């Protein structure tokens, strides 16, 4: 738990501008859009417009915003099922993301993936995976592909704190370190694997230490600060691009909502949730912007109104989109590779 002294230090740090005006405004708009999009998704779920599983990213926005600003176009992203914010930050059409939540044919994967299986190759986003930990070896594979092709690109793989209990996590880290793959592995540690705290599931509660078993450079990051996320990812990216291999980052973050829309999150105290809200990543960026006169309250209000209108466009688009035709159910399930040794 943060002390009052820690909070004071955070507040003091927030008043300093370590990046450009343009970067802070970009972070503010990007994270606020994620927040408002997810809040709307939560409301629509309550109205049964969105069904099935739905995991919101509210509170964790700095994890992806700081990563995207530190990396470059062409780097590969892959994550678990809390996956709406990542493609938004990468430039995917948010209308298509909302339509996917609705299950409409105009969705980002034609209404077949839903909340947990977003995918957008054009913007280098490779899922959206519902199997806990299933994306981790795939992330290592994406890194291997870039190494094999001789590019200077990398993969960044996100996972929850619960996924590190899977064998696939350890297998992937071992292989990535052995082969010096250009990979960044990120544990989005929001404190709870569904409703079970990290302290109740592992003797190792400093999760970044798991990478040390493979001699992998590893560190904990205050992921309520988009600046700290940017710094950590930029450092890991430099290492990867130089051919020095992977890094494990433990992003210490927090989700304000339950694990999914079906989780009332009664295992947490109001005081615990409020403590993290006092360090809200969007409000920290807002403070820097205002303290340094990068924009006025009126300017930020204008951005908020624009985002509100954009989210409404996403909803209207989804409401007015058609459902997929049942005849398309098996389309895109199997693809015939274009290999010369494969016969029709």
C-alpha positions in Angstrom: 0.0 0.0 0.0 1.2 3.5 -0.8 2.0 5.7 2.2 1.1 9.4 2.4 4.7 10.2 1.7 4.6 8.1 -1.5 1.5 9.9 -2.6 3.1 13.3 -1.9 6.1 12.2 -4.0 3.8 11.1 -6.8 2.0 14.4 -6.8 5.3 16.3 -6.9 6.5 14.1 -9.8 3.3 14.6 -11.7 3.9 18.4 -11.8 7.1 17.9 -13.8 7.0 17.7 -17.6 9.5 15.0 -18.7 8.1 14.8 -22.3 6.8 17.2 -24.9 3.5 19.0 -24.8 2.4 17.0 -27.8 3.2 13.7 -26.0 1.3 14.6 -22.9 -1.7 15.6 -25.0 -1.5 12.5 -27.0 -1.4 10.3 -23.9 -4.3 12.2 -22.4 -6.5 11.8 -25.4 -5.6 8.2 -26.0 -6.1 7.1 -22.3 -9.3 9.1 -21.9 -10.7 7.5 -25.1 -9.9 4.0 -23.7 -11.6 4.9 -20.4 -14.8 6.3 -22.0 -14.9 3.5 -24.5 -14.7 0.9 -21.7 -17.2 2.7 -19.6 -19.7 2.7 -22.5 -19.0 -1.0 -23.0 -19.9 -1.6 -19.4 -23.2 0.2 -19.7 -24.0 -1.6 -22.9 -23.3 -4.9 -21.3 -25.8 -4.0 -18.5 -28.3 -3.3 -21.3 -27.5 -6.8 -22.8 -26.3 -5.1 -26.0 -23.0 -6.9 -25.4 -23.1 -10.5 -24.2 -20.7 -13.2 -23.2 -17.6 -12.5 -21.4 -16.4 -8.9 -21.1 -13.2 -7.7 -19.3 -12.7 -4.0 -18.9 -9.4 -2.1 -18.9 -10.5 0.8 -16.7 -7.5 1.9 -14.5 -4.9 0.1 -16.6 -4.7 2.6 -19.5 -1.1 3.6 -18.9 0.1 0.1 -19.5 -0.7 0.2 -23.2 -0.4 4.0 -23.8 3.1 4.1 -22.5 4.1 1.0 -24.4 2.9 2.4 -27.8 4.7 5.7 -27.3 7.9 3.8 -26.6 7.8 1.4 -29.5 7.6 1.9 -33.3 5.3 1.0 -36.1 5.7 -2.6 -37.0 6.4 -4.0 -33.6 4.0 -6.9 -32.8 1.5 -6.8 -29.9 -0.3 -9.8 -28.3 -2.3 -10.0 -25.1 -4.9 -12.0 -23.2 -8.7 -11.4 -23.1 -8.6 -7.9 -21.6 -7.9 -6.6 -25.0 -10.1 -3.7 -26.1 -7.6 -0.9 -25.3 -4.6 -2.4 -27.1 -6.0 -2.2 -30.7 -7.5 1.3 -29.9 -4.0 2.5 -28.9 -2.5 1.0 -32.1 -4.9 2.8 -34.4 -7.6 0.2 -35.1 -11.0 1.6 -36.0 -12.9 1.9 -32.6 -16.2 1.5 -34.4 -15.1 -1.9 -35.6 -14.0 -2.8 -32.1 -17.4 -1.8 -30.6 -19.2 -3.7 -33.4 -17.2 -6.8 -32.5 -18.4 -6.5 -28.9 -21.9 -6.4 -30.4 -21.1 -9.5 -32.5 -21.9 -7.6 -35.7 -20.5 -8.5 -39.1 -18.7 -5.1 -39.3 -16.7 -6.1 -36.2 -12.9 -6.2 -36.3 -13.1 -10.0 -36.8 -16.5 -10.0 -38.5 -18.4 -10.6 -35.2 -16.8 -14.0 -34.6 -14.4 -13.1 -31.8 -16.3 -11.0 -29.4 -14.7 -9.3 -26.5 -11.9 -11.7 -25.9 -10.6 -12.3 -29.4 -9.8 -9.0 -31.1 -7.3 -9.2 -34.0 -5.9 -6.7 -36.4 -2.9 -7.7 -38.5 -2.8 -4.4 -40.3 -2.1 -2.6 -37.1 0.2 -5.4 -35.8 -2.2 -6.6 -33.1 -2.3 -10.4 -32.8 -5.0 -11.0 -30.2 -7.0 -11.2 -27.9 -6.6 -14.8 -26.5 -9.1 -16.4 -24.2 -6.9 -19.3 -22.9 -5.0 -18.1 -19.9 -1.3 -17.9 -20.8 -1.9 -19.2 -24.3 -0.6 -16.0 -25.9 2.8 -16.1 -24.2 4.5 -18.7 -26.4 2.8 -17.1 -29.4 4.5 -13.8 -28.4 7.8 -15.6 -28.3 7.0 -17.0 -31.8 6.3 -13.5 -33.1 9.7 -12.4 -31.8 11.4 -15.4 -33.4 9.8 -14.6 -36.8 11.4 -11.1 -36.7 14.7 -12.5 -35.6 14.6 -15.1 -38.4 13.7 -12.4 -41.0 16.5 -10.2 -39.8 14.4 -7.1 -39.0 14.9 -4.7 -36.1 11.3 -5.3 -34.9 10.2 -6.9 -31.7 7.2 -8.4 -30.0 5.6 -7.3 -26.8 3.4 -9.9 -25.0 1.0 -8.9 -22.2 -0.4 -11.3 -19.6 -2.2 -11.1 -16.3 -0.6 -11.9 -13.0 -2.5 -15.2 -12.9 -1.0 -16.4 -16.2 2.5 -16.6 -14.7 1.3 -19.8 -13.0 1.1 -21.5 -16.4 3.9 -23.7 -17.6 3.7 -22.0 -21.0 5.0 -18.8 -19.3 8.2 -20.5 -18.1 8.7 -22.4 -21.3 8.5 -19.3 -23.3 10.8 -17.3 -21.1 13.4 -20.1 -21.1 13.3 -20.4 -24.9 13.3 -16.6 -25.5 16.3 -16.1 -23.3 18.2 -19.1 -24.8 17.6 -17.8 -28.3 18.0 -14.2 -27.4 14.7 -13.3 -29.0 13.7 -9.6 -29.5 10.8 -9.9 -27.0 9.3 -7.9 -24.2 7.1 -9.9 -21.7 4.8 -7.7 -19.6 2.9 -8.9 -16.6 0.0 -6.6 -16.0 -0.1 -7.2 -12.3 -3.4 -5.7 -11.1 -3.2 -7.7 -7.9 -5.8 -10.3 -8.5 -6.1 -13.4 -10.7 -9.9 -13.3 -11.1 -10.8 -12.8 -7.4 -7.7 -14.4 -5.9 -4.8 -12.1 -4.7 -1.2 -12.8 -5.7 -0.3 -13.3 -2.1 -2.7 -16.3 -1.9 -1.4 -18.0 -5.0 2.4 -17.8 -4.9 5.4 -17.6 -2.6 6.9 -15.2 -5.1 4.9 -12.0 -4.9 7.5 -9.8 -6.6 6.6 -11.2 -9.9 9.4 -9.7 -11.9 11.7 -12.0 -10.0 10.4 -14.9 -12.0 12.4 -13.8 -14.9 15.6 -13.9 -12.9 15.4 -17.7 -12.9 16.3 -17.5 -16.6 18.9 -14.7 -16.1 16.4 -12.5 -18.0 16.7 -8.7 -17.2 13.6 -8.0 -15.2 12.1 -5.1 -13.2 9.0 -3.8 -11.6 7.3 -0.7 -13.0 4.8 1.7 -11.6 2.3 1.3 -14.3 -0.1 3.9 -12.8 2.5 6.3 -14.4 2.5 6.4 -18.2 5.9 8.0 -18.0 7.4 5.1 -16.1 5.9 2.6 -18.5 7.4 4.5 -21.4 10.8 4.6 -19.9 10.8 0.9 -19.0 9.5 -0.3 -22.4 11.9 2.0 -24.3 14.9 0.5 -22.3 13.7 -3.0 -23.0 13.2 -2.2 -26.7 16.7 -0.9 -27.1 18.0 -4.1 -25.6 15.9 -6.2 -27.9 16.8 -4.3 -31.1 20.5 -4.6 -30.3 20.3 -8.4 -30.2 20.7 -8.7 -26.4 17.5 -10.6 -25.9 14.2 -10.3 -24.0 13.1 -8.4 -20.9 10.4 -9.2 -18.3 8.5 -6.2 -17.0 6.1 -6.4 -14.1 3.6 -3.5 -14.6 2.1 -2.8 -11.2 -1.3 -1.5 -12.2 -4.9 -1.8 -11.0 -8.4 -2.4 -12.4 -11.1 -0.4 -10.9 -13.8 -2.8 -12.0 -14.1 -6.6 -11.3 -12.2 -9.2 -13.2 -15.1 -9.3 -15.7 -18.6 -7.9 -15.9 -19.9 -10.8 -13.8 -17.5 -10.0 -10.9 -18.8 -7.7 -8.2 -15.3 -7.5 -6.8 -16.4 -7.8 -3.2 -13.0 -9.2 -2.2 -11.5 -5.7 -2.3 -12.1 -2.8 0.2 -13.3 0.6 -0.9 -10.2 2.0 0.7 -7.9 -0.1 -1.5 -9.7 0.9 -4.7 -9.7 4.6 -3.7 -6.0 4.5 -3.0 -5.3 3.5 -6.6 -7.8 6.0 -7.9 -5.8 8.7 -6.1 -3.0 7.8 -8.5 -5.2 7.6 -11.6 -2.9 7.6 -14.7 -5.2 10.0 -16.6 -5.4 12.4 -13.8 -1.7 12.4 -13.4 -1.3 13.4 -17.0 -4.1 16.0 -16.7 -2.1 17.6 -13.8 1.1 17.8 -15.8 -0.8 19.4 -18.7 -2.4 22.0 -16.6 0.6 22.7 -14.3 2.7 23.4 -17.4 0.0 25.3 -19.3 0.2 22.8 -22.2 -3.6 23.3 -22.4 -6.4 25.0 -20.4 -9.3 23.4 -18.7 -11.4 24.5 -21.6 -9.1 22.8 -24.1 -9.3 19.5 -22.1 -13.0 19.8 -21.9 -13.1 20.2 -25.7 -11.1 16.9 -26.0 -13.5 15.2 -23.6 -16.5 16.3 -25.7 -14.9 15.1 -28.9 -14.2 11.7 -27.3 -17.8 11.5 -26.1 -19.0 12.1 -29.6 -16.6 9.5 -31.0 -17.8 6.9 -28.6 -21.4 7.7 -29.5 -20.4 7.2 -33.2 -19.1 3.7 -32.2 -22.4 2.8 -30.6 -24.5 4.2 -33.5 -22.3 2.3 -36.0 -22.7 -0.9 -34.1 -26.5 -0.5 -33.6 -27.0 0.0 -37.3 -24.7 -2.8 -38.5 -26.0 -6.1 -39.7 -25.6 -9.4 -38.0 -23.3 -12.0 -39.6 -25.0 -14.4 -42.0 -25.2 -17.9 -40.5 -23.7 -19.3 -43.8 -20.4 -17.5 -42.9 -20.0 -19.5 -39.7 -17.1 -21.6 -41.0 -15.5 -19.0 -43.2 -12.0 -18.0 -42.0 -11.7 -21.0 -39.8 -9.2 -22.9 -42.0 -6.9 -21.2 -44.5 -5.0 -23.1 -47.3 -1.3 -22.0 -47.0 0.3 -20.8 -50.3 3.1 -23.4 -50.1 4.4 -25.1 -53.3 4.4 -28.5 -51.5 0.8 -28.4 -50.5 -1.6 -29.9 -53.0 -5.2 -28.8 -53.4 
